[in-house]
Amino acid sequence: MEMWLLGGMVVIAVTMIAYALMPGKHDEDQTVQRRTAGLGKDQDPREIQAKARKSAASNSVFAKAAPLLSRPVMPKNAKEQSTLRGKLASAGLRMESASSLFLASKMLGAAAGGIVGAMLAISGDKEMLTVVGQTLFGAGLGFMLPNMWLSVSIGKRKEAIRNGLPDALDLMVIAVESGLGLDAALLRVSDEMRSVYPALAEEFQIATIETQMGVRRAEALGKMADRTAVTEMKALVATITQSEKLGTSVAKALRTQSDSLRTKRRQRAEERAQKTAVKLLLPLILFIFPTIFIVLAGPAAIQLMETFGAGSPVMGN
């Protein structure tokens, strides 16, 4: 009887485990949704949709408050506004409200930094002058943080465009030599390199769209060079413009420019490799050498101290 009971419990347990592991209709629907959205196995599409809704709600609130927050620091003349839009475009921010959002983030950063500085000063029982000073320092630091972020973003984007130019020019040479025009080659290269160098592909696509809208090719390429603020891009635009004016082969000019850019990229990599030894000196001196010195000379120093400590009474006697 006990064996039958034990066998029945085992069968029930195995059945329940198999039923739990069987994919149900809901699991199949979630699997289809994950595959459609390009998500991983452990990612729930409902959680991602909820996070997206929360992010969209917070962004909409910030976007509505941005014009009011950015009004005190908004540039007054058109030249300063154009300079700000140019910097934001160099970082890849081209939306119409990018300027107001950026300036609003500066105001929010100043307010948050001032509050943090005041709270730290008050909690430490500082004098009133010190509280005011720390509040102003925190506000100034928070006000400058978006500028630092913008500079870093511009530098990363310029580096990505600079690294992708040789490969893009190789594809452009192949496209031009196969019979495509320069505009079609730019569009084809932007489509092919969108997943590898998205920033460069975006710039090529914008230049192609401007050309299709009636802007002269030289002007569209010049705007692209100004937006990217990359020296190699400006040299490429100048080469293409001169080649079209003089009637020489664009493919040969692009091939020459590609070889030159690839050589510069290799030289930059070698330069960074040479700088590695110099950059390692500071952590070596501050962290590694003292530890090695303690490990090697520590036991000998302890033994000498014990020896002199034990011999001092004898010498006194």
VOPAGU-2260 file (C-alpha; in pm, 1 decimal, decimal comma):
REM VOPAGU-2260
SITE   aa  ch    i         X         Y         Z
SITE  MET   A    0       0,0       0,0       0,0
SITE  GLU   A    1     280,8     236,9      87,5
SITE  MET   A    2     455,1     158,3    -241,3
SITE  TRP   A    3     138,8     238,3    -437,6
SITE  LEU   A    4     101,2     565,7    -247,1
SITE  LEU   A    5     463,4     657,0    -308,2
SITE  GLY   A    6     433,2     572,1    -677,5
SITE  GLY   A    7     118,1     781,2    -711,3
SITE  MET   A    8     286,0    1081,4    -547,2
SITE  VAL   A    9     583,1    1049,7    -780,9
SITE  VAL   A   10     353,2    1037,3   -1087,0
SITE  ILE   A   11     159,9    1342,9    -965,6
SITE  ALA   A   12     482,7    1535,3    -899,4
SITE  VAL   A   13     625,4    1451,0   -1243,3
SITE  THR   A   14     297,2    1550,2   -1409,6
SITE  MET   A   15     288,2    1884,0   -1230,9
SITE  ILE   A   16     650,0    1957,7   -1320,7
SITE  ALA   A   17     588,1    1871,1   -1687,2
SITE  TYR   A   18     276,5    2088,4   -1693,1
SITE  ALA   A   19     468,3    2379,9   -1542,1
SITE  LEU   A   20     741,6    2348,4   -1801,9
SITE  MET   A   21     504,8    2324,8   -2098,5
SITE  PRO   A   22     475,8    2657,2   -2285,2
SITE  GLY   A   23     125,2    2790,8   -2264,9
SITE  LYS   A   24     -60,1    3017,6   -2500,1
SITE  HIS   A   25      44,2    3322,2   -2297,6
SITE  ASP   A   26     410,5    3220,1   -2309,8
SITE  GLU   A   27     391,0    3166,4   -2684,5
SITE  ASP   A   28     238,2    3511,7   -2728,2
SITE  GLN   A   29     515,9    3666,3   -2520,4
SITE  THR   A   30     777,2    3475,9   -2723,8
SITE  VAL   A   31     630,2    3609,8   -3047,9
SITE  GLN   A   32     622,4    3962,6   -2905,1
SITE  ARG   A   33     984,1    3937,1   -2790,4
SITE  ARG   A   34    1102,0    3810,4   -3127,4
SITE  THR   A   35     903,1    4074,8   -3312,6
SITE  ALA   A   36    1048,8    4351,5   -3098,1
SITE  GLY   A   37    1400,4    4205,7   -3118,8
SITE  LEU   A   38    1422,6    4146,9   -2743,3
SITE  GLY   A   39    1616,7    3889,2   -2549,4
SITE  LYS   A   40    1483,0    3573,7   -2388,9
SITE  ASP   A   41    1466,7    3719,8   -2038,1
SITE  GLN   A   42    1316,1    4054,2   -2144,4
SITE  ASP   A   43     946,1    4102,4   -2089,5
SITE  PRO   A   44     783,8    4321,3   -2357,2
SITE  ARG   A   45     523,5    4443,6   -2108,7
SITE  GLU   A   46     789,7    4571,3   -1870,1
SITE  ILE   A   47     972,7    4744,4   -2154,0
SITE  GLN   A   48     648,2    4903,0   -2275,9
SITE  ALA   A   49     571,7    5022,5   -1922,6
SITE  LYS   A   50     920,1    5173,4   -1891,2
SITE  ALA   A   51     879,7    5337,0   -2231,9
SITE  ARG   A   52     547,8    5489,1   -2125,9
SITE  LYS   A   53     698,8    5622,3   -1803,1
SITE  SER   A   54     996,5    5766,4   -1994,1
SITE  ALA   A   55     765,1    5926,7   -2250,7
SITE  ALA   A   56     553,0    6077,3   -1972,9
SITE  SER   A   57     854,5    6222,8   -1792,9
SITE  ASN   A   58     999,7    6352,1   -2120,3
SITE  SER   A   59     670,6    6518,0   -2211,0
SITE  VAL   A   60     654,1    6693,0   -1873,2
SITE  PHE   A   61    1012,9    6812,5   -1909,1
SITE  ALA   A   62     951,2    6921,1   -2269,4
SITE  LYS   A   63     649,4    7127,3   -2160,8
SITE  ALA   A   64     845,8    7293,9   -1881,9
SITE  ALA   A   65    1162,1    7345,5   -2090,7
SITE  PRO   A   66    1062,7    7674,8   -2261,0
SITE  LEU   A   67     984,3    7834,7   -1925,9
SITE  LEU   A   68    1300,1    7703,4   -1758,3
SITE  SER   A   69    1529,9    7799,1   -2046,6
SITE  ARG   A   70    1395,7    8152,0   -2086,5
SITE  PRO   A   71    1639,4    8318,9   -1838,3
SITE  VAL   A   72    1949,2    8178,1   -2012,4
SITE  MET   A   73    1825,2    8171,9   -2372,6
SITE  PRO   A   74    2065,1    8362,6   -2603,0
SITE  LYS   A   75    1918,7    8693,3   -2712,9
SITE  ASN   A   76    2078,4    8742,4   -3054,7
SITE  ALA   A   77    2056,2    8509,5   -3353,8
SITE  LYS   A   78    2432,4    8449,7   -3372,8
SITE  GLU   A   79    2455,2    8295,7   -3026,8
SITE  GLN   A   80    2146,1    8085,9   -3091,7
SITE  SER   A   81    2297,4    7961,1   -3417,1
SITE  THR   A   82    2622,3    7874,3   -3237,3
SITE  LEU   A   83    2431,9    7677,8   -2975,0
SITE  ARG   A   84    2231,8    7491,1   -3238,9
SITE  GLY   A   85    2555,2    7413,2   -3421,6
SITE  LYS   A   86    2709,4    7260,9   -3109,4
SITE  LEU   A   87    2399,2    7054,3   -3043,5
SITE  ALA   A   88    2396,8    6939,1   -3406,2
SITE  SER   A   89    2761,3    6834,1   -3371,6
SITE  ALA   A   90    2650,3    6614,0   -3080,8
SITE  GLY   A   91    2370,7    6462,6   -3291,7
SITE  LEU   A   92    2084,1    6664,0   -3134,9
SITE  ARG   A   93    1888,1    6816,5   -3421,7
SITE  MET   A   94    1534,2    6832,8   -3286,2
SITE  GLU   A   95    1366,4    7171,7   -3284,8
SITE  SER   A   96    1342,9    7183,4   -2905,5
SITE  ALA   A   97    1704,2    7074,7   -2846,5
SITE  SER   A   98    1818,9    7424,8   -2746,0
SITE  SER   A   99    1541,9    7478,8   -2494,3
SITE  LEU   A  100    1583,9    7129,2   -2349,5
SITE  PHE   A  101    1958,6    7177,1   -2311,8
SITE  LEU   A  102    1925,2    7517,6   -2144,2
SITE  ALA   A  103    1646,2    7385,0   -1920,7
SITE  SER   A  104    1875,6    7102,7   -1808,5
SITE  LYS   A  105    2135,6    7364,9   -1715,1
SITE  MET   A  106    1881,2    7545,8   -1497,6
SITE  LEU   A  107    1769,5    7222,7   -1333,4
SITE  GLY   A  108    2131,1    7125,2   -1274,7
SITE  ALA   A  109    2201,2    7463,4   -1114,4
SITE  ALA   A  110    1898,1    7429,6    -885,9
SITE  ALA   A  111    1987,7    7072,5    -786,4
SITE  GLY   A  112    2353,0    7161,9    -728,7
SITE  GLY   A  113    2259,0    7463,8    -517,0
SITE  ILE   A  114    2020,3    7258,7    -303,5
SITE  VAL   A  115    2278,4    6984,4    -247,7
SITE  GLY   A  116    2548,9    7237,1    -159,5
SITE  ALA   A  117    2319,7    7417,9      85,1
SITE  MET   A  118    2209,2    7094,7     250,9
SITE  LEU   A  119    2569,1    6977,6     294,4
SITE  ALA   A  120    2670,7    7313,5     442,0
SITE  ILE   A  121    2371,4    7330,5     678,5
SITE  SER   A  122    2417,2    6972,2     797,3
SITE  GLY   A  123    2778,5    7052,7     885,8
SITE  ASP   A  124    2679,0    7354,0    1102,0
SITE  LYS   A  125    2874,0    7595,9     883,2
SITE  GLU   A  126    2860,3    7972,4     904,1
SITE  MET   A  127    2619,9    8168,7     688,3
SITE  LEU   A  128    2895,5    8289,6     454,7
SITE  THR   A  129    3015,4    7932,8     405,7
SITE  VAL   A  130    2660,4    7816,2     336,1
SITE  VAL   A  131    2617,5    8084,3      71,0
SITE  GLY   A  132    2954,2    8000,4     -82,9
SITE  GLN   A  133    2885,4    7627,0    -101,8
SITE  THR   A  134    2538,7    7693,9    -242,4
SITE  LEU   A  135    2681,2    7912,8    -518,8
SITE  PHE   A  136    2955,7    7661,5    -589,3
SITE  GLY   A  137    2703,9    7375,6    -617,9
SITE  ALA   A  138    2478,2    7584,1    -841,0
SITE  GLY   A  139    2768,6    7676,5   -1067,9
SITE  LEU   A  140    2884,4    7315,9   -1087,3
SITE  GLY   A  141    2535,2    7193,7   -1172,1
SITE  PHE   A  142    2501,8    7469,4   -1431,0
SITE  MET   A  143    2826,4    7363,3   -1603,4
SITE  LEU   A  144    2764,6    6986,6   -1602,1
SITE  PRO   A  145    2547,6    6990,8   -1921,4
SITE  ASN   A  146    2827,0    7180,2   -2099,0
SITE  MET   A  147    3074,5    6910,0   -1996,4
SITE  TRP   A  148    2836,4    6640,6   -2116,9
SITE  LEU   A  149    2791,7    6822,6   -2447,4
SITE  SER   A  150    3168,6    6850,5   -2498,4
SITE  VAL   A  151    3215,4    6479,8   -2427,7
SITE  SER   A  152    2930,8    6387,0   -2664,3
SITE  ILE   A  153    3074,4    6603,8   -2942,2
SITE  GLY   A  154    3419,0    6449,8   -2894,9
SITE  LYS   A  155    3284,5    6092,7   -2906,9
SITE  ARG   A  156    3078,7    6162,5   -3216,5
SITE  LYS   A  157    3368,9    6329,8   -3395,4
SITE  GLU   A  158    3592,0    6034,1   -3311,1
SITE  ALA   A  159    3331,5    5788,6   -3443,0
SITE  ILE   A  160    3296,3    5984,9   -3768,7
SITE  ARG   A  161    3673,4    6014,4   -3804,1
SITE  ASN   A  162    3720,8    5638,4   -3756,7
SITE  GLY   A  163    3445,4    5549,8   -4003,6
SITE  LEU   A  164    3555,8    5774,2   -4288,4
SITE  PRO   A  165    3818,5    5538,0   -4442,4
SITE  ASP   A  166    3575,0    5245,3   -4461,2
SITE  ALA   A  167    3300,9    5471,0   -4594,3
SITE  LEU   A  168    3531,4    5605,1   -4864,5
SITE  ASP   A  169    3623,7    5251,3   -4970,2
SITE  LEU   A  170    3256,1    5168,4   -5016,9
SITE  MET   A  171    3203,3    5498,6   -5197,1
SITE  VAL   A  172    3488,1    5423,8   -5438,3
SITE  ILE   A  173    3335,1    5084,1   -5516,4
SITE  ALA   A  174    2992,7    5242,0   -5568,1
SITE  VAL   A  175    3126,4    5519,3   -5794,3
SITE  GLU   A  176    3340,5    5281,2   -6000,7
SITE  SER   A  177    3040,3    5051,5   -6046,3
SITE  GLY   A  178    2850,3    5331,7   -6219,9
SITE  LEU   A  179    2657,8    5510,5   -5945,9
SITE  GLY   A  180    2655,9    5887,5   -5918,4
SITE  LEU   A  181    2801,3    6062,3   -5616,9
SITE  ASP   A  182    2460,6    6128,6   -5458,5
SITE  ALA   A  183    2349,3    5770,0   -5509,4
SITE  ALA   A  184    2683,2    5648,4   -5373,9
SITE  LEU   A  185    2643,2    5859,6   -5061,2
SITE  LEU   A  186    2293,1    5722,3   -5007,4
SITE  ARG   A  187    2408,0    5364,0   -5064,7
SITE  VAL   A  188    2700,1    5403,1   -4823,9
SITE  SER   A  189    2469,5    5551,3   -4558,9
SITE  ASP   A  190    2237,4    5252,0   -4593,0
SITE  GLU   A  191    2521,4    5000,1   -4572,7
SITE  MET   A  192    2702,0    5160,1   -4277,1
SITE  ARG   A  193    2401,0    5251,6   -4066,0
SITE  SER   A  194    2456,9    4968,5   -3818,7
SITE  VAL   A  195    2835,7    5014,8   -3793,1
SITE  TYR   A  196    2882,8    5392,4   -3802,7
SITE  PRO   A  197    2537,0    5543,7   -3741,5
SITE  ALA   A  198    2662,8    5900,1   -3695,8
SITE  LEU   A  199    2849,2    5904,5   -4027,1
SITE  ALA   A  200    2560,5    5734,4   -4208,1
SITE  GLU   A  201    2322,3    5996,6   -4069,7
SITE  GLU   A  202    2538,7    6280,8   -4195,4
SITE  PHE   A  203    2562,5    6127,1   -4543,9
SITE  GLN   A  204    2187,2    6077,6   -4551,2
SITE  ILE   A  205    2117,7    6438,2   -4449,6
SITE  ALA   A  206    2353,1    6567,9   -4719,2
SITE  THR   A  207    2182,8    6349,1   -4980,0
SITE  ILE   A  208    1835,4    6465,8   -4875,7
SITE  GLU   A  209    1943,1    6829,9   -4894,9
SITE  THR   A  210    2079,4    6771,2   -5244,5
SITE  GLN   A  211    1753,3    6608,7   -5351,4
SITE  MET   A  212    1562,0    6908,4   -5215,1
SITE  GLY   A  213    1746,0    7144,1   -5447,3
SITE  VAL   A  214    2051,3    7249,2   -5246,7
SITE  ARG   A  215    2372,9    7254,4   -5448,1
SITE  ARG   A  216    2593,5    6955,3   -5378,7
SITE  ALA   A  217    2892,4    7164,1   -5274,6
SITE  GLU   A  218    2675,5    7359,7   -5030,6
SITE  ALA   A  219    2519,4    7043,5   -4885,9
SITE  LEU   A  220    2861,3    6882,7   -4838,3
SITE  GLY   A  221    2994,9    7204,2   -4685,4
SITE  LYS   A  222    2711,2    7205,3   -4433,1
SITE  MET   A  223    2789,9    6844,0   -4351,5
SITE  ALA   A  224    3153,6    6933,0   -4286,5
SITE  ASP   A  225    3049,3    7225,1   -4064,7
SITE  ARG   A  226    2806,9    7007,8   -3866,1
SITE  THR   A  227    3059,9    6735,8   -3799,0
SITE  ALA   A  228    3347,7    6978,2   -3728,0
SITE  VAL   A  229    3591,6    6705,1   -3831,8
SITE  THR   A  230    3907,3    6812,8   -4013,6
SITE  GLU   A  231    3916,5    6499,8   -4227,8
SITE  MET   A  232    3557,2    6555,9   -4338,7
SITE  LYS   A  233    3637,7    6912,5   -4441,5
SITE  ALA   A  234    3936,1    6786,9   -4642,1
SITE  LEU   A  235    3714,9    6524,6   -4809,2
SITE  VAL   A  236    3453,7    6785,2   -4905,4
SITE  ALA   A  237    3723,9    7012,5   -5045,0
SITE  THR   A  238    3866,5    6723,4   -5248,1
SITE  ILE   A  239    3527,4    6631,6   -5394,4
SITE  THR   A  240    3449,1    6995,0   -5477,0
SITE  GLN   A  241    3782,1    7054,4   -5648,9
SITE  SER   A  242    3753,6    6727,8   -5838,3
SITE  GLU   A  243    3412,8    6826,4   -5974,6
SITE  LYS   A  244    3532,3    7175,2   -6068,8
SITE  LEU   A  245    3841,6    7051,0   -6248,7
SITE  GLY   A  246    3665,0    6757,2   -6412,2
SITE  THR   A  247    3900,5    6491,4   -6276,9
SITE  SER   A  248    3797,4    6141,8   -6168,4
SITE  VAL   A  249    3607,9    6145,4   -5840,3
SITE  ALA   A  250    3688,8    5778,7   -5778,6
SITE  LYS   A  251    4064,8    5840,2   -5792,4
SITE  ALA   A  252    4033,6    6138,4   -5558,9
SITE  LEU   A  253    3825,6    5933,9   -5314,5
SITE  ARG   A  254    4072,9    5646,0   -5326,7
SITE  THR   A  255    4364,7    5879,3   -5253,8
SITE  GLN   A  256    4173,6    6039,7   -4970,0
SITE  SER   A  257    4082,7    5697,5   -4830,4
SITE  ASP   A  258    4445,7    5585,3   -4823,9
SITE  SER   A  259    4547,1    5907,9   -4651,7
SITE  LEU   A  260    4273,8    5875,3   -4386,8
SITE  ARG   A  261    4362,2    5512,3   -4321,6
SITE  THR   A  262    4725,7    5608,9   -4269,5
SITE  LYS   A  263    4621,1    5882,3   -4025,5
SITE  ARG   A  264    4399,9    5637,8   -3836,5
SITE  ARG   A  265    4687,4    5393,6   -3800,3
SITE  GLN   A  266    4917,1    5674,0   -3684,7
SITE  ARG   A  267    4663,0    5781,7   -3422,2
SITE  ALA   A  268    4642,8    5424,3   -3295,6
SITE  GLU   A  269    5021,9    5403,6   -3274,1
SITE  GLU   A  270    5031,9    5737,1   -3092,1
SITE  ARG   A  271    4783,8    5613,8   -2834,4
SITE  ALA   A  272    4986,5    5296,3   -2788,8
SITE  GLN   A  273    5299,7    5503,1   -2725,3
SITE  LYS   A  274    5114,7    5716,5   -2467,7
SITE  THR   A  275    5008,8    5409,6   -2270,7
SITE  ALA   A  276    5346,9    5369,8   -2099,8
SITE  VAL   A  277    5344,2    5732,8   -1986,1
SITE  LYS   A  278    4985,9    5709,3   -1857,5
SITE  LEU   A  279    5074,5    5399,6   -1655,7
SITE  LEU   A  280    5342,0    5583,2   -1456,8
SITE  LEU   A  281    5096,0    5757,1   -1224,9
SITE  PRO   A  282    4910,9    5442,4   -1104,7
SITE  LEU   A  283    5242,9    5261,1   -1080,6
SITE  ILE   A  284    5394,4    5527,5    -857,1
SITE  LEU   A  285    5085,8    5583,8    -641,5
SITE  PHE   A  286    4945,9    5232,6    -600,0
SITE  ILE   A  287    5170,4    4950,6    -722,4
SITE  PHE   A  288    5521,3    5055,4    -615,3
SITE  PRO   A  289    5425,9    5131,7    -250,4
SITE  THR   A  290    5254,0    4793,1    -222,3
SITE  ILE   A  291    5556,4    4610,1    -364,0
SITE  PHE   A  292    5787,1    4803,9    -132,1
SITE  ILE   A  293    5575,0    4711,4     172,1
SITE  VAL   A  294    5562,9    4343,5      72,9
SITE  LEU   A  295    5937,3    4320,5       7,3
SITE  ALA   A  296    6079,9    4546,6     275,7
SITE  GLY   A  297    5808,7    4501,2     541,0
SITE  PRO   A  298    5932,5    4172,5     694,2
SITE  ALA   A  299    6293,4    4294,9     699,2
SITE  ALA   A  300    6187,1    4621,1     867,7
SITE  ILE   A  301    5985,2    4432,5    1130,7
SITE  GLN   A  302    6278,3    4199,2    1201,1
SITE  LEU   A  303    6518,3    4492,4    1237,3
SITE  MET   A  304    6279,7    4665,5    1475,7
SITE  GLU   A  305    6248,8    4351,0    1686,7
SITE  THR   A  306    6627,1    4304,6    1688,2
SITE  PHE   A  307    6700,8    4661,1    1796,0
SITE  GLY   A  308    6415,2    4649,1    2046,0
SITE  ALA   A  309    6551,0    4333,1    2202,8
SITE  GLY   A  310    6909,2    4462,9    2208,7
SITE  SER   A  311    6837,9    4804,0    2358,8
SITE  PRO   A  312    6817,3    4681,7    2725,1
SITE  VAL   A  313    7146,2    4499,6    2690,2
SITE  MET   A  314    7312,6    4810,3    2556,7
SITE  GLY   A  315    7164,3    5015,3    2843,3
SITE  ASN   A  316    7300,4    4772,5    3102,5
